[in-house]
Amino acid sequence: MRLDKFLKVSRIIKRRTVANDACDADHVTVNGRPAKASYDVKVGDLLTITFGQRTLSVRVLSVKEFTSKADASELYEVVKSE
């Protein structure tokens, strides 16, 4: 699954276009490297997203095309939130 779609499906970022813009602006890294929106997310990847002064690091636990709002947090685990 594409990185921008995963960020939207997991509800880390609200809209796919915003996720795409964040990737283009190098606010998203995968395993320590800046990633494009088209990056293919795999289970075990470490995503780091920068929101202004805040940084959120999550590990991908599952990749699903669709999920309910209640189950969205089961797709990842928060490793570090600053």
C-alpha positions in Angstrom: 0.0 0.0 0.0 1.2 3.5 -0.8 2.5 5.6 2.1 0.1 8.4 1.7 -2.9 6.0 1.6 -1.6 4.2 4.7 -1.4 7.5 6.6 -5.0 8.2 5.7 -6.4 4.7 6.4 -4.7 4.6 9.7 -6.0 8.1 10.5 -2.6 9.4 11.4 -3.2 12.2 8.8 -6.8 13.1 8.1 -6.7 13.5 4.3 -4.6 11.7 1.6 -3.7 15.0 -0.2 -2.3 16.3 3.1 -0.3 13.1 3.6 0.9 13.5 0.0 2.0 17.1 0.7 3.8 16.0 3.9 5.7 13.4 2.1 6.7 15.9 -0.7 7.9 18.4 2.0 10.1 15.7 3.7 8.1 15.6 6.9 7.8 11.8 6.7 10.6 9.4 7.0 10.6 5.6 6.7 13.3 3.7 8.5 15.3 6.9 8.9 15.1 7.9 5.2 12.9 10.6 3.6 10.1 8.8 1.7 7.9 9.7 -1.2 4.1 9.2 -1.1 4.5 6.3 -3.5 6.7 4.3 -1.1 5.3 0.8 -0.5 4.6 0.4 3.2 5.5 -3.0 4.7 4.8 -4.5 8.2 7.7 -3.6 10.5 8.5 -0.2 8.9 9.2 2.6 11.3 7.5 5.8 10.2 8.4 9.2 11.6 6.1 12.1 11.0 6.9 15.7 11.9 3.9 18.0 12.6 5.5 21.4 13.2 7.3 21.1 16.6 5.8 17.6 17.3 7.3 14.3 16.1 5.4 11.0 16.0 7.2 7.7 15.5 5.1 4.6 14.8 5.8 1.0 13.8 3.5 -0.6 11.2 1.8 -3.7 12.6 -0.7 -4.4 9.8 -1.5 -3.1 6.3 -5.2 -3.1 5.3 -7.0 -1.4 2.5 -10.0 -0.4 4.6 -10.6 -0.3 8.3 -13.2 1.2 10.7 -12.4 4.2 12.8 -12.4 2.1 15.9 -9.8 -0.4 14.5 -7.5 2.2 12.8 -5.2 2.4 15.8 -4.5 -1.4 15.5 -2.6 -0.8 12.2 0.3 0.7 14.1 2.0 1.1 17.5 3.3 4.4 18.8 7.0 4.1 19.5 7.7 7.7 20.4 5.7 10.9 20.6 7.3 14.2 21.4 
